Amino acid sequence: MQEKKIFCYYSVMEYNLKHYAYIGDAVWELFIRNKAINKTTSQALMHKISTKYVCASFQAEMINKIFDILTPQEQEIQRRGRNLKITVNKRSNPKIHSLATSFEVIIGYLYLNNKERLNEIFDILDVEIT
């Protein structure tokens, strides 16, 4: 009898930096929204909290806060994410967007590969969210 091989979509997919940034953006927003609903029941305040922390300038600050505690492998991923080619609005600062993208890359990478480490990073960043 011939054995059937079953392939899981996720196990054969290779992620690239854009994948990590894409998923990292969603994970960060969900983390912030969770914080927002625990702080208030007002829809307007939840939106205000979310937009304050889910933006390029705040994410750029956060990568600077955690950079020194990243492992060498994580720092390499962050560096590569920082150099990722992205489209930036003419009125935006490309340097800030590059740092924000590198933050999203790290969050996405950890979400997909090491949730325990992601929770450590979130615990550290939690004090920055007031």
C-alpha positions in Angstrom: 0.0 0.0 0.0 1.4 3.4 -1.0 1.6 6.0 1.7 -0.1 9.4 1.0 1.9 12.5 1.5 -0.1 15.5 2.8 1.5 18.9 2.5 0.5 21.7 4.8 0.4 25.1 2.9 2.2 26.9 5.8 5.0 24.4 6.1 6.0 24.7 2.4 5.6 28.4 2.1 8.8 30.4 2.4 8.3 33.8 3.9 10.1 36.9 2.8 10.6 40.2 4.4 7.4 41.7 2.8 5.4 38.8 4.3 6.9 39.5 7.7 6.1 43.2 7.5 2.6 42.5 6.3 1.7 40.1 9.1 3.7 42.2 11.6 1.6 45.2 10.8 -1.6 43.2 11.6 -0.2 41.7 14.7 0.9 45.0 16.1 -2.5 46.6 15.4 -4.2 43.7 17.1 -1.9 44.1 20.1 -2.7 47.8 20.3 -6.5 47.3 19.7 -6.5 44.8 22.6 -4.9 47.4 24.8 -7.4 50.0 23.6 -10.5 47.9 24.5 -9.0 47.3 27.9 -8.6 51.0 28.6 -12.0 52.3 27.5 -15.4 51.5 26.1 -15.6 54.7 24.1 -15.3 54.1 20.3 -13.7 57.5 19.8 -11.1 56.9 22.5 -10.3 53.4 21.2 -9.7 54.9 17.7 -7.6 57.7 19.2 -5.4 55.2 21.1 -5.1 52.9 18.1 -4.0 55.7 15.7 -1.5 57.1 18.3 0.4 53.8 18.5 -0.2 52.2 15.0 1.7 54.8 13.0 5.2 54.9 11.5 6.6 57.5 13.9 5.7 55.4 17.0 6.8 52.1 15.5 10.2 53.8 14.6 10.6 54.8 18.2 9.8 51.3 19.3 12.4 49.6 17.2 15.0 52.0 18.7 13.8 51.0 22.2 14.2 47.3 21.6 17.1 47.1 19.2 19.7 46.5 22.0 17.8 43.5 23.4 17.4 41.9 20.0 19.5 38.8 19.3 22.1 39.1 16.5 19.8 37.1 14.2 16.9 39.4 15.0 19.1 42.5 14.5 20.1 41.1 11.0 16.4 40.6 10.1 15.7 44.2 11.4 18.6 45.5 9.3 17.3 43.7 6.2 13.8 45.0 6.9 15.1 48.5 7.3 16.6 48.3 3.8 13.4 46.8 2.2 12.2 48.9 -0.7 8.9 50.5 0.2 6.7 53.1 -1.3 6.5 56.2 0.9 4.2 59.2 0.6 6.0 62.3 -0.7 5.1 64.1 2.6 6.4 61.3 4.8 9.9 60.8 6.1 11.5 57.8 4.3 13.9 57.2 7.2 11.0 56.9 9.7 9.1 54.6 7.4 12.1 52.4 6.9 12.5 52.0 10.7 8.7 51.4 11.1 8.9 48.7 8.4 11.8 47.0 10.1 9.7 47.0 13.3 6.9 45.3 11.5 9.3 42.8 10.0 10.6 41.8 13.5 7.0 41.6 14.9 5.9 39.4 11.9 9.0 37.3 12.1 8.6 36.6 15.8 4.8 36.0 15.4 5.5 33.3 12.8 8.6 31.8 14.3 8.8 32.5 18.1 5.6 33.6 19.9 7.3 33.3 23.3 10.0 35.8 22.2 7.3 38.0 20.7 5.5 38.1 24.1 8.8 39.1 25.8 9.1 42.0 23.3 5.4 43.0 23.9 6.0 42.9 27.6 8.9 45.4 27.2 6.9 47.6 24.9 3.8 47.5 27.1 5.3 50.2 29.4 5.4 52.6 26.4 1.7 52.4 25.8 -0.1 54.7 28.2 
